[in-house]
């Protein structure tokens, strides 16, 4: 996992896919339309979305991880908290869905690692980083607008 401010993205040397992803993020405004954006075919794409934040125990909160794609998540408007858990310590709730590249896990307790994501702060979540986004930072129900850039893990080099 990497957590930093977008102004520091060049401090990480993860290859051409990294540069394409952050090239896109640097051009994104808070007025970006909520939709999927192609960046480099199926290898790199982004989704802009909005939703109200919630508590971990909300039955609609999801704890997930991905195997093929790395998530680069960044709030555009308002803020959210992302709870992060090591996947190897998690109990699978539903079997891995290869078509959607998602595996859901059972929620047992708040994550020991909590990321407060404000506009300009990004988090890179790798396959070993199970995560529960959409959590409130300051007030439950605040509507966060965010972007998630999906990058094929095999396209990043470190």
Secondary structure, DSSP 8 states (H G I E B T S, - for coil): -EEEEGGGGGGS---HHHHHHHHHHHH--TT--SSEEEEETTTEEEEEEEEE-B-TTSTT---EE-SSEEEEEEEEESEEEEEEEEGGG--EEEEEETTTTEEEE---S--SEEEEEETTEEEEE-TTEEEEEEE-SSSTT-EEEEEEEEEEGGG---
